[in-house]
Amino acid sequence: MQDPIALITGATSGIGRVAAAQMAAAGWSVWVSGRSRERAEATAAEVGGRAVQLDVTDPTSVAAAAATVGELDVLVNNAGISPDYAVPLPDADADLFRRTYETNVFGVVTVTNAFLPALRRSNHPRIINLSSGTGSLTWSSGPNPQFDFAQAAETGGRLAAYRSSKTALNALTLLYAQALAGDGVKVNALAPGLRATNLNPAAAERGGDAAEAAAAILDLARIPDDGPSGRLFSFDGSVAPW
Ligand SMILES: NC(=O)c1ccc[n+]([C@@H]2O[C@H](COP(=O)([O-])OP(=O)(O)OC[C@H]3O[C@@H](n4cnc5c(N)ncnc54)[C@H](OP(=O)(O)O)[C@@H]3O)[C@@H](O)[C@H]2O)c1
């Protein structure tokens, strides 16, 4: 496969920023997108990519970014928020869910649909959705749940909006993969593990190196044409349960 052209949403910090740096170091052409044009330009200059302003909740900015970018092989839907980190479920109202879903779910639909024409022109199109192990219903339920909603150390009783948004993203991953199979577009989700980023205090205080998660993004971008699609992968390359 020739060096791909990639775009990462929310690449101005955290996992997305490290992934952009790794892609650029590997010789890929990388679009560093961010909702702040200035920060996208600064990050692109630092990592060796090109900058484009893109707010996943703003369809006008997404359409403008798609027009600017033109050709694309790899779309990384990385932008995400977890505004309910400190909010237990009974206090998380519909507005909090709506705000979370605007970025983590609806934003992915807006961005994916906007870049589909370019991806369909690619010889090896790939979409990688940054999900979370906490969105896995299997890992959240018995008999030995890693992320029991009420008990899990990182999320106990909180993050219902965030976690369910990632469950929805997992479903979208499967449905897009099936819908786009005929176009050769591979669509997979990644559970990156807890990483030291600005996402929320648990990530910032107890997260591991974001580089390991970024490397897993590159692995999914390099999946061969006969490789898997419609899967949730853990950062170590194993298939995670929905
Ligand atoms: N870190 C972890 O432990 C962990 C675990 C599981 C999953 N994840 C997932 O990994 C992805 C990356 O998160 P991260 O940990 O790297 O956190 P992060 O450092 O907070 O990065 C998130 C990025 O998303 C951007 N963003 C937020 N809203 C946006 C919008 N409307 N339009 C465009 N960009 C937007 C942020 O931009 P601003 O800087 O402008 O806010 C930021 O660059 C997320 O989807 C997250 O859910 C992370």
The ligand as an SDF file (V2000), in Angstrom:
LIG
                    3D

 48 52  0  0  0  0  0  0  0  0999 V2000
   -7.6540    8.7940   27.2410 N   0  0  0  0  0  0  0  0  0  0  0  0
   -8.3010    7.6810   27.5120 C   0  0  0  0  0  0  0  0  0  0  0  0
   -8.0730    7.0490   28.5560 O   0  0  0  0  0  0  0  0  0  0  0  0
   -9.3590    7.1540   26.5670 C   0  0  0  0  0  0  0  0  0  0  0  0
   -9.9420    5.9250   26.8530 C   0  0  0  0  0  0  0  0  0  0  0  0
  -10.9210    5.4260   26.0000 C   0  0  0  0  0  0  0  0  0  0  0  0
  -11.2690    6.1370   24.8790 C   0  0  0  0  0  0  0  0  0  0  0  0
  -10.6910    7.3430   24.5950 N   0  0  0  0  0  0  0  0  0  0  0  0
  -11.1340    8.0710   23.4060 C   0  0  0  0  0  0  0  0  0  0  0  0
  -10.0180    8.5190   22.6600 O   0  0  0  0  0  0  0  0  0  0  0  0
  -10.3840    9.6870   21.9220 C   0  0  0  0  0  0  0  0  0  0  0  0
   -9.3270   10.7570   22.1220 C   0  0  0  0  0  0  0  0  0  0  0  0
   -9.4070   11.2250   23.4690 O   0  0  0  0  0  0  0  0  0  0  0  0
   -8.1300   11.6680   24.3040 P   0  0  0  0  0  0  0  0  0  0  0  0
   -8.0180   10.7460   25.4260 O   0  0  0  0  0  0  0  0  0  0  0  0
   -6.9770   11.8840   23.4220 O   0  0  0  0  0  0  0  0  0  0  0  0
   -8.6760   13.0410   24.9420 O   0  0  0  0  0  0  0  0  0  0  0  0
   -8.2990   14.5500   24.6530 P   0  0  0  0  0  0  0  0  0  0  0  0
   -6.8460   14.7880   24.8700 O   0  0  0  0  0  0  0  0  0  0  0  0
   -9.2720   15.3580   25.4510 O   0  0  0  0  0  0  0  0  0  0  0  0
   -8.5800   14.7150   23.1000 O   0  0  0  0  0  0  0  0  0  0  0  0
   -9.8770   14.8250   22.5980 C   0  0  0  0  0  0  0  0  0  0  0  0
   -9.8160   15.7120   21.3840 C   0  0  0  0  0  0  0  0  0  0  0  0
  -11.1430   15.8420   20.8490 O   0  0  0  0  0  0  0  0  0  0  0  0
  -11.2860   17.1950   20.4790 C   0  0  0  0  0  0  0  0  0  0  0  0
  -12.6700   17.6010   20.3660 N   0  0  0  0  0  0  0  0  0  0  0  0
  -13.6130   17.6530   21.3320 C   0  0  0  0  0  0  0  0  0  0  0  0
  -14.7580   18.1360   20.8290 N   0  0  0  0  0  0  0  0  0  0  0  0
  -14.5290   18.3650   19.5140 C   0  0  0  0  0  0  0  0  0  0  0  0
  -15.3160   18.8500   18.4550 C   0  0  0  0  0  0  0  0  0  0  0  0
  -16.5940   19.2220   18.6310 N   0  0  0  0  0  0  0  0  0  0  0  0
  -14.7650   18.9280   17.2180 N   0  0  0  0  0  0  0  0  0  0  0  0
  -13.4900   18.5690   17.0100 C   0  0  0  0  0  0  0  0  0  0  0  0
  -12.6800   18.1420   17.9800 N   0  0  0  0  0  0  0  0  0  0  0  0
  -13.2050   18.0310   19.2190 C   0  0  0  0  0  0  0  0  0  0  0  0
  -10.5560   17.9690   21.5410 C   0  0  0  0  0  0  0  0  0  0  0  0
  -10.3000   19.2660   21.0840 O   0  0  0  0  0  0  0  0  0  0  0  0
  -10.0960   20.5050   22.1000 P   0  0  0  0  0  0  0  0  0  0  0  0
   -8.6670   20.3940   22.5380 O   0  0  0  0  0  0  0  0  0  0  0  0
  -10.3920   21.6930   21.2600 O   0  0  0  0  0  0  0  0  0  0  0  0
  -11.0500   20.3270   23.2280 O   0  0  0  0  0  0  0  0  0  0  0  0
   -9.3140   17.1280   21.7000 C   0  0  0  0  0  0  0  0  0  0  0  0
   -8.3320   17.4870   20.7450 O   0  0  0  0  0  0  0  0  0  0  0  0
  -11.7740   10.0920   22.4110 C   0  0  0  0  0  0  0  0  0  0  0  0
  -12.7580    9.6690   21.4830 O   0  0  0  0  0  0  0  0  0  0  0  0
  -11.9130    9.3390   23.7150 C   0  0  0  0  0  0  0  0  0  0  0  0
  -13.2630    9.0600   24.0490 O   0  0  0  0  0  0  0  0  0  0  0  0
   -9.7410    7.8620   25.4180 C   0  0  0  0  0  0  0  0  0  0  0  0
  1  2  1  0
  2  3  2  0
  2  4  1  0
  4  5  1  0
  4 48  2  0
  5  6  2  0
  6  7  1  0
  7  8  2  0
  8  9  1  0
  8 48  1  0
  9 10  1  0
  9 46  1  0
 10 11  1  0
 11 12  1  0
 11 44  1  0
 12 13  1  0
 13 14  1  0
 14 15  2  0
 14 16  1  0
 14 17  1  0
 17 18  1  0
 18 19  2  0
 18 20  1  0
 18 21  1  0
 21 22  1  0
 22 23  1  0
 23 24  1  0
 23 42  1  0
 24 25  1  0
 25 26  1  0
 25 36  1  0
 26 27  1  0
 26 35  1  0
 27 28  2  0
 28 29  1  0
 29 30  1  0
 29 35  2  0
 30 31  1  0
 30 32  2  0
 32 33  1  0
 33 34  2  0
 34 35  1  0
 36 37  1  0
 36 42  1  0
 37 38  1  0
 38 39  2  0
 38 40  1  0
 38 41  1  0
 42 43  1  0
 44 45  1  0
 44 46  1  0
 46 47  1  0
M  CHG  2   8   1  16  -1
M  END
$$$$
